[in-house]
Amino acid sequence: MKVLGLESSCDETAAAVVTGEGRVLSDVVHSQVSLHAEHGGVVPELASRDHLRNVGPVVMEALARAGLTLGDLDAVAVTHRPGLVGALLVGVQVAKGLAWASGKPLVGVDHRMVRGDAVREEPAPEYPFVALLVSGGHTALYRVDAPSPDRITELGATRDDAAGEAFDKVGKLLGLGYPGGPVIDRLATTGDPTAIPLSAPMARKDSLEFSFSGLKTQMAEWVRREGKPEGQRLADVCASFQSVVTSTLTKKLLHAAEVEGVPRVVIGGGVAANRELRERVKTMAKERGIRAFVPELRSCTDNAAMIAYAGALRRAEGHSDGWDLVATSSTALPRSTRKGRGPRS
Ligand code: KG4
């Protein structure tokens, strides 16, 4: 099986062709980061327009690199939720057009599911596993029993901002440009994580909920009091902030795995590229006898190979969508059993 995947949920226009076994035949990503950088974050209208400009060339390139034409495909998969609606619409309408023109099945993919689900790891994690999705738009824990939205249960999520959004806003506060995550990650490597006192958000051990807005406020207060740090002090501030975020994410991920009695964890999303988070998850999981699946770096940020692969998994189960497939920002899961919403702390 060969599936073309399209992704346009935020600020990457991406297309890829992947086989049913997960072999990536092509993987093309056009990033809009430079377009949004001067605004300090993603501007939805600019994102939609840029997707429109680039989706055609990106799809053509993905097919050309795979050495295939539309007629060689077995399905067209597309991210249809959640994300910026205008941005999603571009991918969904183009996917419908391609599926219609080629007579191939259309498969809608939930962007969050592939993050935990289609990690290109060798060997891939067996089901069930607990996934931490941590990006600029999402921070949530899922129990994944099968590669289908109705076999995925949300165990906990952020009550306000996503962790990536906190990285980006703190980066902006410290004058590091957009996106702040990768810069904080780099600076933190030479910083002292105990340099500034920060309290961990939602720290109660039994809570699987997250909150990052208070941490942003703590950082803003610190900068207001102490002034913008420079040199070694800047590295120390980055390391202190990053340490609180990554230890919170890791503890809750492993606690969720223990509560669920599932000895496998997966991380995905842009923040999964963070060095400290990757190391913490690997080390702490090993200590607890839990197997950690950490995706290769390029699979962490938005790409269409994961969408294509998730589409292939769904197609293998016989699933296809109709022309009424909608682009939506909705984050509700079919099985909205938000298990274990731990107490607020
Ligand atoms: O998944 P993604 O490409 O886009 C969505 O948010 O959908 O994730 C982007 C986010 C940004 O907030 C960015 O700052 C963060 O991932 N990020 C990182 C790192 N690389 C990207 N955060 C911390 N450390 C990194 N190395």
Residues whose N, C-alpha, C, O or C-beta is under 5 A from the ligand:
A	BS01	KG4	C10 S135 G136 G137 G164 E165 F167 D168 P179 G180 G181 P182 D185 G269 G270 V271 A273 N274 R275 C300 T301 D302
